[in-house]
Amino acid sequence: MIIRDMFLRITMDSQAGDKMRVNLPMSLVQIALDTGVNITGNSALSQIDLQQIVTLVRHGAVGNLVEMESADGELLRVFVE
């Protein structure tokens, strides 16, 4: 699959019931990185290294890249499809 046809998807669910869903075309992520535009305005998203994700995808990584659960029950999932 070509990177420009892929989507970066980030989901975060808090124990309090809050849900965050981010779906970004990988082509937009690449343009933002190339031009220096910050697309990680949310504090949770600011911890994600988008350049590293693009590098992983260019080397063939797809599917779940990160999946973790914090001690207080927050679930974070970063994946590319």
C-alpha positions, 0 to 999 in steps of 0.5 A: 500500500502507498503511504499517501493512501493510508490513515494515521488513527489515534484513539484514546478512551478515559476511565471517566468515559471521555473518547478521543478519535483522530483520523489523519491521512498520512499525506497530510501528516507528511505535508505538516512535517515538511512545512513545520505545521503543528497538527498535534494541538492536543496535549496527549497528541503532542507526545507522539513523534509523527516523524517516527511514525512516518519512518515506520510506515515507510519501512512497512509498518502497518496496523497497531504501532502503539497500544497501552493502558495506563494505571488509571484506566486510560487506553491509547491506541495508535495505528496505521491502515 
